[in-house]
Amino acid sequence: MPGSVEKRGTAPLFPALLTIDNVSYRFADTVAVRDVSIAVESGTIFGLVGSDGAGKSTLLRMAATMLKPDSGSIAIDGLDTTTNRARIKRLIGYMPQRFGLWQDLTVEENIDFFMDIFGIYGAERKARKALYLGFSNLLPFTDRPAGKLSGGMKQKLGLACVLVHEPRLLILDEPTNGVDPISRQEFWDILGKMRKKGMTILVSTAYLDEGERCDRIGLMHRASLMQAAPPEEIRLGFPNLEEAIIDRIREVDGELVQNAFRVEKLSS
C-alpha cells in the first residue's frame, strides 16, 4: 500500500487520507526532496518541521498538485495526484506562504470571491461565511480592505478563504511565520476546531511549540525525512522538542562530515 512505510519512527496510523510514497524532486542539479514516504491519517494534524531549505515547501507543493514528483507517488483519498488533479482540487485546500488575497477588496469581498470560485451560493453561502469569519474573529471587520489588516488577521482571512469549500485535506505552508504570538495561538485554535470536525491537516511550521500540537511530526533535513513520529516520541530523553531536533540534526550532520572525511582519506 502506498505510504505504508515511514522511515525512522513508529508505523503510520490508518486509514490514511494522504500517502506520500518514496517521492523525490529536483530543481535542476539540486535535490529538493529525496525518497520521502509519509502517511497522514484521516482527522489528524501532521506537522513538517526542520531546517530552512530542507524540502518542506516542495513536498507540500507536490501534495497540493502544484508540482509533479520526479519519482514516487502521492495519493489523496486513493486518487493519484498526477492523474486526478481536477478531482483532487475539490478535496484539498492549499495555503502557501504568500497567500494571494486581494488587498483592495474587503474581508467580505475576498471570501465572496473564493465562494464564487467553488459555486457556493444562497443559504449555504451565508452560513459558511458566518461560520468561517466567526472562527477567525473577523466578523467585526467585514468592511475593512484586506490591505488594512494586521499580519495575523490577513493569515486568518487567508485560512477562512481556503476553508469555505470545506476541503477534506488542508495543506498549510508555514502559515504563522512572522505572526505575533496571540494571533499564532488563535490560528492554531482554529486548526484544532477543524481537526475536531474531522478535517485532515498537513502543515509546515518554523515554531516547534506548534509541532507539539500536532498528532505526528515529520523531521526533514537536507531534503530527506529523518523521522516521523508523535512529538512525545521524538523528544523522548530531552527536556523539549527543540533540543531533541537540534541534537538529531547535529548527529546527522556530524555523520556526513565523518563520512566525507573517510572518503577523502581513502582517496588520498
Residue pairs with C-beta under 8 A, 6 or more apart in sequence:
1 19
2 19
2 21
2 73
2 75
3 12
3 16
3 18
3 19
3 20
3 21
3 37
3 38
3 39
3 75
4 12
4 19
4 21
4 39
5 11
5 37
6 12
6 37
6 38
6 39
6 218
6 225
6 228
7 37
7 225
7 226
7 227
7 228
8 225
8 226
8 227
8 228
8 229
9 227
9 228
9 229
9 233
9 234
10 229
10 230
10 233
12 38
12 39
12 40
12 41
12 216
12 228
13 39
13 41
13 44
13 216
14 39
14 41
15 41
15 42
16 39
16 40
16 41
16 42
17 40
17 41
17 42
17 76
17 77
17 168
17 169
17 200
18 38
18 39
18 40
18 46
18 63
18 74
18 75
18 76
18 169
18 200
18 202
19 38
19 39
19 40
19 74
19 75
20 36
20 37
20 38
20 39
20 59
20 62
20 63
20 72
20 74
21 37
21 72
21 73
21 74
21 75
22 35
22 36
22 37
22 71
22 72
22 73
23 33
23 35
23 36
23 37
23 59
23 62
23 69
23 71
23 72
23 73
23 74
24 31
24 33
24 34
24 35
24 36
24 69
24 70
24 71
24 72
25 31
25 32
25 33
25 55
25 58
25 59
25 62
25 67
25 69
25 70
26 32
26 70
27 58
31 223
32 55
32 58
32 223
33 55
33 58
33 59
33 62
33 69
33 223
34 55
34 222
34 223
34 224
35 72
35 224
36 55
36 59
36 72
36 220
36 224
36 225
37 72
37 225
38 46
38 218
38 225
38 228
40 46
40 169
40 200
40 202
40 216
41 200
41 215
42 168
42 198
42 200
43 195
43 198
43 199
43 200
44 195
44 200
44 201
44 215
44 216
45 191
45 195
45 201
45 203
45 213
45 214
45 215
45 216
46 200
46 201
46 202
46 203
46 214
46 215
46 216
46 217
46 218
47 203
47 204
47 205
47 210
47 211
47 213
47 214
47 216
47 217
47 218
48 56
48 59
48 60
48 202
48 203
48 204
48 205
48 217
48 218
48 220
49 56
49 204
49 205
49 206
49 208
49 211
49 217
49 218
49 219
49 220
49 245
50 56
50 219
50 220
50 221
50 226
50 245
50 249
51 220
51 221
51 222
51 249
54 220
54 221
54 222
54 223
55 220
55 223
55 224
56 173
56 174
56 204
56 220
57 96
57 97
57 173
57 174
57 204
58 67
59 220
60 94
60 171
60 172
60 173
60 202
60 204
61 67
61 96
61 173
62 68
62 69
62 74
62 81
63 74
63 76
63 81
63 92
63 171
63 202
64 92
64 94
64 171
65 81
65 82
65 85
65 88
65 89
65 92
66 94
68 82
69 82
73 80
73 81
73 82
74 80
74 81
74 82
75 81
76 88
76 91
76 92
76 168
76 169
77 91
77 168
77 169
79 87
79 88
79 91
81 88
90 165
90 167
91 167
91 168
91 169
92 167
92 168
92 169
92 170
92 171
93 162
93 163
93 165
93 167
93 169
93 170
93 171
94 162
94 171
94 172
95 158
95 159
95 162
95 170
95 171
95 172
95 173
95 175
96 173
97 173
97 174
97 177
99 154
99 155
99 158
99 161
99 162
101 110
101 146
101 154
101 157
101 158
101 161
102 109
102 110
102 113
102 146
103 145
103 146
103 147
104 145
104 146
104 147
105 113
105 145
105 146
106 142
106 143
106 144
106 145
106 146
107 133
107 138
107 141
107 142
107 143
107 144
107 146
107 149
107 157
108 129
108 133
108 142
108 143
110 146
110 157
110 161
111 129
111 132
111 133
111 157
111 160
111 161
111 164
112 125
112 129
113 161
114 161
114 162
114 164
114 165
115 121
115 125
115 128
115 129
115 164
115 165
118 164
118 165
120 128
120 164
120 165
128 164
128 166
129 164
130 139
132 160
132 163
132 164
133 139
133 142
133 160
135 160
135 163
135 190
135 193
136 156
136 157
136 159
136 160
136 190
137 156
137 186
138 153
138 156
138 157
138 160
141 149
141 153
146 154
146 157
149 157
150 180
150 183
151 178
151 179
151 180
151 183
152 179
152 180
152 182
152 183
152 184
152 186
152 187
153 183
155 175
155 176
155 179
155 183
155 187
156 183
156 186
156 187
156 190
158 175
159 172
159 175
159 187
159 190
162 170
163 170
163 194
167 199
168 199
168 200
169 199
169 200
169 201
169 202
170 191
170 194
170 199
170 200
170 201
170 202
170 203
171 201
171 202
171 203
172 201
172 202
172 203
172 204
173 203
173 204
174 204
174 205
174 206
175 187
175 203
175 205
176 183
176 184
176 187
176 188
176 205
176 207
176 210
177 206
179 187
184 207
184 210
188 210
188 213
191 201
191 203
191 213
192 213
194 201
195 201
203 210
203 214
205 211
208 240
208 241
208 242
208 245
209 241
211 217
211 231
211 241
212 231
212 241
214 231
215 230
216 228
216 229
216 230
216 231
217 228
217 229
217 230
217 231
217 234
218 225
218 227
218 228
219 225
219 226
219 227
219 228
219 234
219 245
219 248
219 249
220 226
221 249
221 252
222 252
222 256
226 248
226 249
226 252
227 234
227 248
231 241
234 241
234 244
234 245
234 248
235 241
235 243
235 244
236 244
237 244
238 244
238 247
